Amino acid sequence: MKPLQSTVIQVKVKPSSRVSLLVQAESGAWLAQLKSPPVEGKANEELLALVARHFGCRKSAVSIKSGASGRTKWVRIEGGNQAVQNVA
């Protein structure tokens, strides 16, 4: 059985945006624009769902490694999906 691989990406979050969008900057960091406000973890929940949808993995495979209360977050993506492996 192969061990699960994980990838960690840096995401700068802009809550309360007009659209939900995840794009990669030239620096390699990611920018997430979220419709949800940064209240009661709503923006974090939307971020996890957005990252999972973008990389084609389950929401349960995505977690915030650090920065849950800040605008810059480190997000861990578990699994061996080809799209995720191409990020690193």
Secondary structure, DSSP 8 states (H G I E B T S, - for coil): -----EEEEEEEEE-S-SS-EEEE-TTS-EEEE-SS-SSTTHHHHHHHHHHHHHHT--GGGEEEEE-TTSSEEEEEEES--HHHHTT-
